[in-house]
Amino acid sequence: MVRVAPGGDDRRRKELHLTTRGEELERELHERQRELFAEALTEAVGAAGAEAAEGWRAVMTPLAGEDWALFTRSVAEREGST
């Protein structure tokens, strides 16, 4: 699921690239991870209140990086469906 290629600027360096199947697996795993985080946030709101959920979001923000928009959209959709 990973292919190795010489570096573009430095051929001594090896670059790893996901194969098509590896990219599919990565997307599937990310989606499942977002679902798990959304469920955890929903439980936190129900169990500890909105203030605790905001604290949890503050911790997760730097960890989520680029996926933050996807994550928060997922949470908003979940909260809107319940």
C-alpha positions as CSV (number, residue, x, y, z in Angstrom):
1,M,0.0,0.0,0.0
2,V,3.1,2.2,0.0
3,R,5.5,2.8,-2.9
4,V,9.0,4.2,-2.5
5,A,10.4,6.7,-4.9
6,P,13.7,8.6,-5.0
7,G,13.5,12.2,-3.8
8,G,13.0,14.9,-6.3
9,D,15.8,17.2,-5.2
10,D,18.0,14.6,-3.4
11,R,18.0,11.1,-4.9
12,R,19.5,9.7,-1.7
13,R,16.3,10.6,0.1
14,K,13.4,8.1,-0.3
15,E,9.9,9.4,-0.5
16,L,6.9,7.2,0.5
17,H,3.7,7.5,-1.4
18,L,0.4,5.8,-0.8
19,T,-0.9,3.5,-3.5
20,T,-4.5,4.0,-4.7
21,R,-5.6,1.3,-2.3
22,G,-3.5,2.9,0.5
23,E,-5.3,6.3,-0.2
24,E,-8.7,4.6,0.0
25,L,-7.8,2.9,3.3
26,E,-6.5,6.2,4.7
27,R,-9.8,7.9,3.7
28,E,-11.8,5.1,5.3
29,L,-9.8,5.3,8.5
30,H,-10.1,9.1,8.7
31,E,-13.8,9.0,8.2
32,R,-14.2,6.4,11.0
33,Q,-11.9,8.5,13.3
34,R,-14.1,11.6,12.6
35,E,-17.2,9.5,13.5
36,L,-15.7,8.3,16.7
37,F,-14.7,11.9,17.7
38,A,-18.1,13.2,16.9
39,E,-19.7,10.5,19.0
40,A,-17.3,11.3,21.9
41,L,-18.2,15.0,21.6
42,T,-21.9,14.2,21.6
43,E,-21.5,12.1,24.7
44,A,-19.5,14.8,26.4
45,V,-22.2,17.4,25.8
46,G,-24.8,15.1,27.1
47,A,-22.8,14.0,30.2
48,A,-20.9,17.0,31.2
49,G,-22.6,19.9,29.4
50,A,-21.6,22.4,26.7
51,E,-18.8,24.0,28.8
52,A,-17.0,20.6,29.0
53,A,-17.5,20.1,25.2
54,E,-16.0,23.5,24.5
55,G,-12.9,22.5,26.6
56,W,-12.7,19.3,24.7
57,R,-12.8,21.2,21.4
58,A,-10.0,23.5,22.6
59,V,-7.8,20.5,23.2
60,M,-8.7,18.8,19.9
61,T,-8.3,21.9,17.7
62,P,-4.5,21.8,17.4
63,L,-4.6,18.0,17.0
64,A,-7.2,18.1,14.2
65,G,-5.3,20.4,11.9
66,E,-6.6,20.4,8.4
67,D,-9.4,18.0,9.3
68,W,-10.9,20.4,11.8
69,A,-13.5,21.7,9.3
70,L,-14.5,18.2,8.3
71,F,-14.8,17.3,12.0
72,T,-16.8,20.3,13.0
73,R,-19.1,19.8,10.0
74,S,-19.6,16.2,11.0
75,V,-20.5,17.2,14.6
76,A,-22.9,19.9,13.4
77,E,-24.6,17.4,11.1
78,R,-24.9,14.9,13.9
79,E,-26.3,17.5,16.3
80,G,-28.8,18.6,13.7
81,S,-30.0,15.1,13.1
82,T,-30.8,14.4,16.8
